[in-house]
Amino acid sequence: MKTSPAVVEAAVHRARPVVLTAVAAALAFIPLAFDSFWGPLAYVLIGDVLVGTAITLLFVPALYALWFRLGKS
């Protein structure tokens, strides 16, 4: 199935702000990762932010295209 150009353009257009926000949030948890009590939680939050970013940029536009059956003639 070929996707709609509007979906691809929207995903590319929103990629930079989403990635910059996710990287800033992940970097903000690095000092907390060295703490013996909060360290494991910081690692989980870093992973969660990075996985959430991947889902936002890849899965959500694909799910939108499938849900609304874009690209089919």
C-alpha positions in Angstrom: 0.0 0.0 0.0 1.3 3.4 -1.0 1.0 6.1 1.7 -0.4 9.5 1.2 2.2 12.3 0.6 0.5 14.4 3.2 1.1 11.8 5.9 4.8 11.5 5.0 5.2 15.3 4.9 3.5 15.7 8.3 5.7 13.1 9.9 8.9 14.7 8.4 7.7 18.2 9.4 7.2 17.2 13.1 10.3 15.0 13.3 12.7 17.8 14.4 10.7 19.2 17.3 9.8 15.7 18.6 13.4 14.4 18.4 14.8 17.6 20.1 12.3 17.4 22.9 13.0 13.7 23.5 16.8 14.1 23.4 16.5 17.0 25.9 14.3 14.9 28.2 16.6 11.9 28.0 19.7 14.0 28.7 18.0 15.6 31.7 17.8 12.2 33.3 21.5 11.4 33.0 22.6 13.0 36.2 19.8 11.1 38.0 21.0 7.8 36.6 24.2 7.9 38.7 22.2 8.0 42.0 22.0 4.6 43.7 18.3 5.1 44.7 16.9 6.8 41.6 19.2 5.3 39.0 17.1 2.4 37.9 14.1 4.7 37.5 16.2 7.2 35.4 17.2 4.4 33.1 13.6 3.3 32.6 12.5 6.9 31.9 15.3 7.4 29.4 14.3 4.3 27.6 10.7 5.2 27.7 11.3 8.6 26.2 13.4 7.1 23.4 10.9 4.3 22.6 8.0 6.8 22.8 9.7 9.0 20.3 10.2 6.1 17.9 6.5 5.2 18.3 5.5 8.8 17.7 7.5 9.1 14.5 7.0 5.7 13.0 4.0 3.9 14.3 1.4 6.7 14.6 1.6 8.0 11.0 1.5 4.4 9.7 -1.5 3.6 11.9 -3.2 6.8 10.7 -2.7 5.8 7.1 -4.0 2.3 7.8 -7.0 3.5 9.8 -8.2 6.0 7.2 -7.1 3.7 4.3 -5.0 6.3 2.7 -3.2 5.5 -0.5 -5.7 3.0 -1.8 -7.4 3.9 -5.1 
